[in-house]
Amino acid sequence: MAMQAQISQQLTCGRNRLRSPGPQASFHCIKQRGDKPSLNFSVAALSPSLQQRCDEWLALDRDPSTVSEAIQAIDTDNEALLQDCLGQRLAFGTAGLRGIMGFGFNRMNQVVVQQTTQGFCNYLREQAGPKLASQGVTIGFDGRHHSKEFAHLAAAVFVSQNVPVHLFSEVVPTPFVAGAVTYKGCAGGIMITASHNPKQYNGYKVYWGNGCQIIPPHDVGIAAAINSQTELWDLPSDVTSSELVKDPLHMVTQRYYYALQQDLSFRPRQDNPKAAPVVYTPLHGVGLPWVQKAFTSFNLPPPIPVVEQALPDPDFPTLTFPNPEEGPGVLDLAFATAKAHGARLVLANDPDADRFAAAEQHPNTGAWRIFSGNEIGILLAHWLWCCWRRDHMDDDPACVVMLASAVSSKMLQAMAQEERFKFDETLTGFKWLGHRALELQQAGFTPLFAFEEAIGFMFGGAPGSIKDKDGVAAAAVFAEMAADLNHWGISVAQHLQSLRDLYGYFETRSSYFTSDRPADIRAVFQRLRHEGNYPKALAGVEITAVRDLDSGLDTAQAEGRSRLPWQKGDLMLTFTLDNVHTLTLRASGTEPKLKYYLEVFDEDDAATAINLADKLEDAIATELVLPEKHGLIPKHNNLIQAETE
């Protein structure tokens, strides 16, 4: 117990321990371009085009570690690796960049980060020049390998162009960067993170000046700006000493937690200290001190941390996948901690604390129930709605809007119809949810809440609120909701069942198939589209409507056109079955996955919905995806393979 107390004290008070590990702000590419490494190798075995790419890379790279990796690949004639790393550029899209760290134009490294930031800087100067010059940009980073290094490198690019930079001094949750862009009125923002990807990855997320992730056409414009000037600028050697660089941490946290308490804590403050114990894990990420502070702002007892996963560790030593979506194994240590402390509620964030997961132990059987993203979304939506209605009895509910992505549960839409508030649906991703919420807010609506099934939740009702998913806020709001239910002797699972009794039974299934070759995933969609001859049924259930975001077709609409944005090449198909059930197939924008999202509805009977969902899910592989034919691997097989490596 003494050791446990000592660890708890370190976790609570040792803020200096939460600084990002790895290299400090010394990046080798700031040297003059004339400084070239001494090389001694033969490239005779390489094709002329690949040899040229090697020469181009080595002329740019000044990081000894990635130079060494490149030279080793050249010396060993590893043409496959060289082609993979150098044959194409890491694609920039609405999600920014995300990729494996290493040498080459198709990896996350200093050269790629600098080139990307140069392009982003030039694009901002073109699109929002006065704002960029006066308000600058915000840059943050998580605890992954090289995150701080990449963030300081990005800052140096802007400083070299006399642009003010709000650079966080320590690791922060991703929503803090979105908040800082809004609070500071910046022209844009950058968060260095790969979210919940494995340890080999890092990423570069971009925000526009409205505090939302970028959407088209900005992604295309930034990508063009990156490619138009790939020569590296000379950069200052120490950005932290520049007068253009300020740390926004104090201001952002003050404003964030004030808003959290004022806008999202609804119970009497004297009631919350009586809440039952809650276990929390940041999964080796950045979340712990910020979730602790959120609980304090709600006057809730501090969460019990999972000691083994409490501090940022870029190697994620206790996890195969640092993603709370990946199944019970991710939360095993949290369940053990809960058992040791007599807690029945477990909360988790992913490593950059923008996603949120929750699980509850059954009081009689002791079994743990991990709530899905759809279930958490409905629980939070109903809690926020009830609290808003209590405080706005005389207001028209039609002024409130809640949003969900197209692949999330339609139960929120059913709730909106019953309670008479507005529901809005967007494409997948908070880049769309955030922008749409902002549009609706500017039109006079109160965007109280938005969610997507991939455990992302946004609390956007107040003016100036963060328009991105926020796992820190979600943890505190969910804990307070659970405390209120517990006060009345109701478990979270029991309350969820009562909502199903009220709004109908929506049974969901979601999973994915993976492939190392994007062409394999595209082939599935090409076969299903078959020149407009879409499948007519699934497991004997008629397909009554088709929405194809490659062509804009939507046969459920009177005009036959999709109301959601679409563009040629989009890999997303939605089938409506028997007029009420939905199945969406889509290619992930950040991972080599073909995902599916199935939802079956029955107004009165849960068992009927469950049985039909099981039947339809089995047919997704055997009738639609055909993974063996296309070389795809189901999720279950992926997890088994990863655990044996």
N, C-alpha and C positions, 0 to 999 in steps of 0.2 A: 504493500500500500504506500509506503514511503516513496518507492521508486515511481509508482503511478502518479503520486502528487507532484513529484519533481518534474516528470515529463509534462504533466498538465500545466504546470507553471511555465515551463519553457514554451509550450504551444500557445499559451495565452499572452505572455509578455515578451517573448523573444522575437520582436519584430525584425531585428536585423538578421535573424535566421531565414527570413522569407525572401531575401534578395536572390535574384536569379543566379544559379550556378554557372560555371563555365567562364569563357573568356570575358575580360572587361572590355572597355571601349577602345581597344587597340585593334584596328583592322588594317591589314597589310595593303589593301588596294588604294589607300590614300597616298601611297608613295608616287613620285613622279613616274610618268609612263616610260621614261627611259631606263629605269632600273629593271633589268631583266635577270631572271635566275640563270645560273650556270647549268646547262643541260648537256647530257651525254647519252644519246640513245639513237637507235636506228629505226626508221619508219618504212623500210623498204618493203615490208610485207603488206602494208596498208594500201587501199585503193587511193588514187590521186585525190578524189573528192573528200575522203575521210582524212587523209593526211592534211589537206588544206584546213579542215575544221579543227584538227589538232593544233595546227600552227596558229589559227585565229584565237583559239582558247588560251594557249600558253602566252600569247602576246598580251592578253588582258589580265590573266589571273596573277595576283600577288599574295595569295594566301598559301603559305608553305604546305599546309595539310592537303589542300585540294590539288596543288601542283604536284605533290608527291603521288597522290592517287592517279592522276592523269598519266604521269611518267611511268608508273608501274603498269598501267593498262597498255601503254604503248610498247614498253619493253617486252611484255609477255604476249604481244600480238593478240590482245583480247578484243578482237574486232567487234564482237557482239556487244560488249560493254561500251566500247567507244561509240558505236553507232547509236546505242540507246541513250547515252549521255550527251552526245554531241550532234546527233542526226536531226534533231528538231528542237524548237524552243519550248520551254515549259509554258503551256497555254495560259494566257491571262483572260479571265472572264469575270462575270458578276461576283463570283466568290473570290476574286483576286487571284492569288497563286496558292497552290498547295502541292507539295511534292517531297520526294525523298531527298535528304541532304547529301551532297557530294559534289564532285567536279562536273562541269559541263553545262551547256545551255538548257538542258532538260532536267536540271536539279536545282534545289534551293542552296544557294551559296552567295558569297559576297558579290561576285560579278553580276549575277542575275538580280540580286536585291538592289544593287546600285543602278543598273540599267533600268529596272522597273521604276525606281523612285525618280530617276531623271525624266522618264516619260510621263509619270504622274505629275511631276512638278511643271513640266512644259504644258501639259494639258490643262492643269489648273490655271496657269498663267494666261492661257488662251481663253478659257471659259469664265474665269472669275478673278481676273488679274487684280483689281483694286482690293477685293476682299482678301486675297492671298497675301498681298503686300502688307496690309494693315493687321489682319487677324491671324494669319499664319495657319499652321496645321497642328493637329494633336498626334502624338505617337506613343503607343504603349507596347508592352511585351509580356509574355507569360514565362513560365519556368523551364521551357524546353532548351535543349542544347542549342547554342548560338542565338537564342532569341534576343538577348540584351545586345549582343554584338550587332545583329542585323538592325535592331531599332536605332542604335547609335549611328550606324552607317547611313540609314535613311535620314536621320536628323542632319547629318553632315552634308548630305546632298542639298537639302533645303537651305541650310546656313550658308553654303557656298554661293547661293543665289540671293542672299540677304533677306530670306524669308523667316519670320518669327516661328519658333517651334515650341510647343508645349509638350515636353518630353517627361514622361513619368519616371520617377527616380527608382522605382522598385516594381516588382511584378504586380500586375493588377488583373482583375476580371475584365473580359472583353467588353461588357456593358459600360464600364467606366470610360472607355475610349469614346463610345457612342455618346455618352453623357457629356464628356468634355467638349466634343465638337459642338454640341448644342449649347452648353453653358457658356463657352468662350466665343461662340459665333464664328468658328473657324471655317476656312474654305474647304477643308477636308480632313480626313484622319486615316491613320494606319495602325493596325493591330498585328503584331508579329505573333502568330499562333497557328497551330495545326489542330486546334480543338481537341477532339477525342481520337485522332489518328494514332497509330503505333509510334514508338519512340524514334524511329528512323526518319520521321516526317517533320517538316515545319511549313509554315504558310505565311501569307501576306494578305490580310483582309483590308479592304478599302472602303472608307465612308465618304459620302458626299457632304456638302455644307449644310444640308438639312438634318444631319445626324443619322441618316439611313444608309444602309449598304447600297452600293451603286447598282443601277439597273441600266438596260440599254437606253440610249446609245452610248452611254459613257464608257462601258466596257470596251466597245469597239474603238472608240476614240482614244482611250488610254493605250490599248494594245498597239494602235497605229503609231502613237507618239513614242512608245518604247522602241518599236522597230525602226523608226526614222532616224534615231541617233543612238547608236550603241557604243560609240567611243566614250571612255570613262572620263568624267570631269576630275580635275584635281580638287581635293577636299581638305578641309582643315583637320589638323591632327587630334584636336581635343574639343569636341563640341560642348562638353559640360562647362567649359570656361567662357564660352561665348555669351555676350550680352543678349543675343537673340534667343537664347534657350532658357526657358523657365519651367519649373516643376509645378504642374497643376494639381498635384495629389491632394494638398490640404483643401483647396477650394472645392474640388470635385467631391471629395468625401463629405465635406460639410453640407453641401447642397444636396447631395444624393441622400444622405441619411435623414436630413430634415424632411425632404419630400417623402421618403419612405414612411416615416412616422406620421406625418400629417395626412397623407393620401391613402395609405394602405393598411394602417393598424386601426381596427374597428372596435375591439373589445375594451371595456373599462380597464385602465392600466392596473388597477388594484387586483384584477382577476387573473392576469396572465402569470404572475409569479407562482400560482398554484398549479400550473400546467405539469403534466406527467413528463418524465425524462425522455429526451430525444437523442438518438445517436446520429452523428453526422460524419461523412467522409468526403474529402475533396479529391479522392483518388490520385494522390501524389501531385495535386495541382495547387492552384493559387487561392482557393476559396476560403480556407479556414478563418483567418482573421476578419475577413469581410462579412462572413456569415455570423461569426460571433458578435460582431458589432451590430448587425441587423437584428439579432435576437435581443441585444441590449436595448436598441431603439424601440422595440416592441414591449420591453419590460418582461420578456420571457426568460426563464432560466437558461443559462448557457448550454448549448448542445454538448453532448459528450463526444469528444473526437475519437476516431479510430486511429490510435497512436501510430500504427505501422504505416499509415497512408496520409498522415497529417501534414507533413511538410513537402514543399515542392521537390520533386526528384525526377529529372528528365529521363531516367531509365525505367520508371514505373516498375520497380522490382517485384511487386506482389501481383502484377496483372499481366495477362497476355494482351488484352485490349483494354485501354483505359477509358472504356465507354460503358456507362451504366445501362445502356440499351442491350448489351450483348448477353444478358442472361444472369441467372442466379449466382454463378461463380464470381462475378465481379463484386458482389456484395457479401461474400462469405465472411470476410473479416468484420464487416459491419454487424452481421448477424451474431457473430461470436462476442463482439463488444456489447451488443444489446443484451445478450444472455447474461454476461458478467455483471451488468448494471441494472438488470430488471426492467429494461426499456422495451416497449412494444412498437415503437415507431422509428424507422431508419430513413434518413434523408441523405441524398448524394448530389454532388455536382460533377460535371466532367472537368478535365484539367484546367480549362480557361473560364470555368464557372458561368457559362452562359446557358447551359442546359441543366435540367433538374429532374431527379428521380426520387421516388418514395416507395416504401414497402411497410406493411403492417403485419404484425403477428396475430394469428387467431387466438383469442383468449382461452379456448378450450383445447384445441388440437396442438397448438404451438407451431403450426405451419406458417411460413411466411408467404404473404401475397405481395408480389411486386406489381404495382399499378402501371398500366400502360400509359403512354403519352396522351392518348385519347381520354382515358379515365381521369387522369390528373387534370386535363384541360376542362372536362365537364365539372369536376369538383370545384376547381378554382372559379370557373365562370359562374356557377350557381352561388358560391359564397359571395363573390363580388356583387352579383346582381341583388342578392338579398340585403346586403349591407347598403348598397346604393338606394334601393327602394325604401328601406327603413328611414334613411336620411333625406329622401326627396319624395315624400308622399304626395305632394301636390304637383309634381312635375310629370310631364307627358313621357311615358316610357319610350315613345318613338324617337326621342332625342338621343337615346343611348344606342350604340352600335357595338357589336362584338364580331370578331373576324376569325376565320380559320382558313387554312390552305385547302386546296382542292382534294388532297389525299387524306385529309383528316376526317374525323367522324362527323356525320350529318346530325348527330344528336344535339349539337349546339344550335343548328337551324331549327330543330323541333322545339327546343327550349324557347328560342326567339319567337316562334309562332304562338306558343302557348302564353308567353309573358308579354308579348306585344312590343318587344324591342326589335331593332333592325339587325339583320344578319348580313354579312358580306363575305364573299369567297374570293380568294386570290390564287395565283399560281403558287407552287411550292417554294418555300424559303421566306425568311423574314425580310429580305430585300423588298419583296412584294407586299408583305403584310405591313411593314413599317411605312412605306410610301403611301399605301392606300389609307392607313389609319390617319396619316398626316393630312391627306386630301379631305377625308371626311371631317376631321377636326376643323380644318379651315372652312368647311361648308356649314359649320355650326353644330355638328354632332359631337357627342362625347364617346370617343373610342375606349370603352371601359377595359377591354381585354381582347387579346388575340392569342391564338395558339396554333401549333402544328404537332402532328402525332409524334414527331421525332424529339419529344420531350423539350420543346421550346415554348416559352410563355412570356408574353409581353403585357405590361401594365401601363396603359397609355392614356388614362382618362384626363389627367391634369395638363394644362398648357405647359409646354417645355419639358414634358416627361420623355423618358428614353424610348425611342421608337426602334427597339431591337429586343431580342430575347434576353432575359435576365434571370439567371439561376440563383443569384443572391436574394433578390426580392422574392422569387418563387419559394425559396426555402422558408423565409420568415412568414409569408402569407399562409403557406400550407400548414406550418406549425401552429399558427394562431387558430386557423380553421379547425385543426384536429383538437386543439385544447378546448375550443367551444363545444365541439361534438362530445368530447370526453366528459365535459361538465354536465351534460345532459344524459350521460350513460350510453352514448351511441358511438360505435366504432366507425372509422372511415369507410370500411367495407359495407357496413350496414346502411350508412347514409347513401353510398353509391347505389345500392340496391333500391332504396326508396326513390332515387331519381329515375331509375329505369322503370319502376312501377308508374311513375308520373309521366315520363316523356316517351316511353317505348323502349323496346329491347333492340339495341344496336350491337351486334356481335361482330367484332373486327378481327382480322388476321393480317399480319404483315411480316414479310421476310425478304430475302434477296438471294440472287445467284451472282457469282463473281466470275470474271474472266481476265486473263492477262492481256487479251487482245480486244480493244474496243470494237473491232470489226465483227467479232462474234456476237456482241450485243446488238449491233446495228442489223445483223442478219435476221435476228428474231423479229424485229419490227418490220423489216422488209417482207418477210414471209407472211406475217399477220395482216399487213396492209394489202398485199397481193393485188395491186392495181385497183384498189377500192373494193375488192371482194373480201370483206372482213368476216371473221367467224360468225356463224349464225346461232350457236348455242354453246353452253359450257355445262358439262355433266348433265345434259338433258334439259337444262333451264334456258329458255329463249333469251337471246341477246336482243333487247328491244331498242337500244340506241347506242351510237358510237360517237365519241369525241376524239378527234385526231389533231393534235396541235402541230403536226407537220404541214397539214393542208388547211387548217382552220375549220374543218368539217365538224358539225355537231348536229346530229340528226334529231336530238331531243328538242332543239329550238325550231320555232315556226319557220324562220328564215333559213334554217340549216347551217348557220354559221356560229362558231364559238364566241361566247361573250368574254372569254379569257384571252389575253394576248397570246399570239402564236407566231411562229416563224418557220420557214422551211428548214428542215433538218432537226427539228425538235423530236426527241425520242420519248413521247408520252402519249399513251392510248388509254382511254377510259371507256369501259363497257358498262351499260346499264342492263341489268338482268331482270326480267319479269316486271319491269317498270319501277322497281323499288330498291333493288340491291345494286351495289356498284363495285367494280373492279378496275383499278388503275395499274398499268405497267409503265414504269419510267426508268430511264437511265440516270444514275446519280451524277450530279455535276461536280462532285469532289472526290469520288472513289470509283474504282472499276467494278461497279455493281449494277445489276438489273434488279430493281426493287418492285415489289407488288404490294398493293393495299386493297384488301377485300373488306367490304362491310355488308352484312346481311341484316335486314330489319324485319321485326315482327311486332305488331302492336301489343299483343297480349301474352305471348308464350316464349320464355327464354329458351326452353329446350328445343323448340322448333327452329329458332334462329341458330342455335349452336350446332344442331345436326346438319342443317343446310350449309352453314359456314364450313364445317369439316369436309363435307362432300365437295363443295366448290374448290376449296383450297387444294385438295388432292388432285383435282383436275387441272389446276393451273400448270403444273409441271407436265402432266401426261398429255394434255390436249393443246396447250398454248405455247409454253416456253420450250419444251422438248430439250432439256439441258444436255443430254447425251449427244444429240444430233449436232448441237452448236458448240460443244466443248465448254459448257458452263458448269460451275460447281455450286450445289445448294449450300445455304448458310450452315447447316448442321455439319456437313462434311468439311467446310472451311474451319470450323472451330476445332474439330477433331484433329485436322492436319496441323493447326497452329500449336495445339497442346502437345503434340508429339515431336515438334521440332526442337 
